[in-house]
Amino acid sequence: MIWLSFALVAALCLAPLAILLRHRRFSARGRREAALAFHRAQLAELTREREEGRIGAEEYATAEIELQRRLLAAAAEPDAKATGALRRPLLITLVLLPIAALALYWPGGTPFLPAAPLAPRLAEASKEEALITELRTRLATMDPASPRTRQGFILLGDAENARGNPAAAAEAWQRALAAGFDPALAAETAEAMSEAAGRVTPEAAALFRQALAAAPADAPWREPVRQRLSLAPP
């Protein structure tokens, strides 16, 4: 009976992949290129701020590492053509994966063994929460007009966004924008606001438009922002 349950669970888990492969084509290339262009623009703006002395060496190094991490993550996303070429191997994997999993598990599998303890993962999450709380506490005591405070709110927004909290990220980035407007940051803030709300809100649309108005004519993220605005209510 336990093996039948495993088979049913495996079928349910693989069903969405089967439907995706049968009825849709992957379209990751455009999103990847837009993300790469967006992060490159942020990196260029960060370099200009450093050259103009608006941020310190320590804040610059921290922000640069984070932006480079984002660029690497965006570059690692599969290209649409490459994904299409992998369609047949994925279909084969869809069939062979349950068989291989069962073959590996059968000789020494223990389905009734209790799950691994959750404590280490909870401890890591607690540590991350403590660091973010500490950053918030320090920012509350700093001069709101200080460039360091502005950079701190940008880093706080990055941290909240990285752990999947777009509402908190948008709030932190808005504090940074209040201390000094930046078109690229404004566009990213509007995107976080839209993600948190599940739609392009009027506030997010207004911020998108403000970012477009202030951005250079050759800003690489202009087209993705226009596409987002096309989804905004009239």
N, C-alpha and C positions, 0 to 999 in steps of 0.2 A: 504493500500500500504506500509506503514511504517513497518508493521509486516512482510510482505513478504520480505522486504529488510533485516530485522533482521534475518529471517530464512536462506536467501541466504548467509549472512555473516557468520553465525554460521556454516553452511555446509562447506563453504570454509575454515574456521579456523580449523575445525575438520578433514578435508579430509587428510592432511598429517599424522595425528595420525592414522587414519584408514589404510592408505597404509602401514605405518610402522609396525603396528600390524599384517597385513596380509602377508607381503612379507619378513620381516626381523626378526632376533632375536637380542636381545640386547647383547652387548659384553662389558659391562662396567667393569667387574672384573679385567681384565688385566691392563687397564688404571688406575684403582683405586690403585691397588697394586704398580704399577710403580711410581705413584705420591707419595704415602705414603713413599716408599723407598727413593725416591729422596729428599723429604723434611726432612726425618730423617737424611740422610747423611749431609744435609746442617746444621741441628741443631747440629749434632756432631762436624762438622767443626767449627761452631760458638763457641761451648763450648771450643774447643781446643784453639781457638784464645783468648778467655777470660782468660783461665788458663795461657797462655803464655804471657799475658799482652799486646797483640797487639791491643786490643780495650778497651775502657773505660767501666765503669759500665753502664753509661747512654745509650751508643750506643748498648751495649750488651742487655740491657733490651728491648729496642725498637725493635731490630732485632729478639729477642727471641719471643716476642709477635706476630710479623708478621709471623714468621715461624710456631708458634703454631696455628695461625689462618688458615694458609694454610693446616696444617695437619688435623685440624678439618673439613675443607671444603672438603678435599680429602676423609676423612673417611666417610663423609656424603653421598658420591656418592653411588648409589644403586649397590649392588652386582648382578652379572649376573644371578646367580641362583634365587636370591630373585626376580629379575625383571621378570624372566621367570614365577615364581609362581604367579606373579601379572597379568599375561596376561589376564586371564578371567575377574577379576575385572575391568581391564582397558576397556575391550570390553563392559562390562555392563555400565561403566561410560560413554563411548562414546555414548551410546544410551540415558542414563538418564540425562546427563548433560544439553542438550538443553531444555529438558522438565522441569527440576527443575528450570533452569534459567528463563524460561518463566513464570512458576507458581509463582515465587518470584517477578518477575517484574510486572506482570499484574495488581495486585490490586492498586499499587500506582506509577506505572512507568510514567515517563515524558520524552519521547524520544526527545522532542524539547528543553529540558533544556540545556543551554550552558555548555560547558565543564568547568571543574575546572580550576582555573587560573594557568598558567604556572610559574608565578613569583617565588613562593617558591622553585621550582626545579631549576630554573635558578640561584637563589641566592645561593643555596647549591653548584651548579657546579662552580659558580664564586668564592666562598670561597675556594674550593678545588684547583682551578687554581691558586689563590693567594698564597696559602701555597706552592705549587710546585714551583711557580716563586720565592718566597722568598728563598726556599732551593737552587735553582739554583744560585741565586745572592750570597748567602753566600759561596757556593762552589767555585764560581769564584774568591773569595778573599782569599781563604785558600791555604796553601802550598800543591801543587800537590803530594808531597812525604809523606805527613802526613797520618798516619793510620786513623785519623778521617775523612780526605777527602775521602779516599777510602771507608770507611763505609758509608759516606754521599752519594756517588754515588750509592752504593748498595741499600740504602733506596730509593733514587730517582728512580732507576730502578724498585724497588718493587711497588712504588706508580704509576708509569706510566703503569706498567703491570696490576695492579689491576683495572685501569680504561680503559683497553682495548686498550692500545697504545704500541704494541710490538716493533715498530721501535724505539720509544724514550727510551723504557726500554733497548733494546739491546745497544743503544748508551751509556746510562749511565753505564751499566754493563761493556762495553768495556773499559770505562775510569777507572773503578775499577780494571779490570784485568791488565791494563797497570801499575797500581801501585803495584800490587801483584797478581800473577797468582794463581787461585784456580780451580781445575778440575771440581768440582760440579757447581761453578758459570759459568765456561766456557761452560759446557753442557747446562745450562739454557739460557745463552746468545745465543748460536747457535740455540736453539729451538725458541727463540724470533725472531731471524733473519729469520729463516725459515717461521715462522708464518706471519711475516710482508711481506715477498716476495711471500707467497703462495706456496713455494716449498723449497727444501733443496738446497740452492745456493752453489757454490763452496767455498765461504768464510765460510759459516756455516759448510760445510762438513769438511773443514780444521780445524776449531775450535773443532768440534766433535772429530776428530782424535787426536788432541792435548790433549783434555780432557781425552780420553781413555789412551793415552800414559803416562799421569802423574797421573792417578787415581790409588788407591790401587787395588790389584787383586780382593778383595772382595767388591768393590764398588757396591751397590745394583742397581745403574742406568746404569750399563754397557750394559745390554741386550737391554733396550729401546733405548740407543744411537746406538747400532749396527743395530737395526731395522730401525732407522731413516737414517743411512748411506746407508742402502740397497736401499733407495729411491733416493739417490743422483746420479746425472749423472756421467758416467764413466770419 
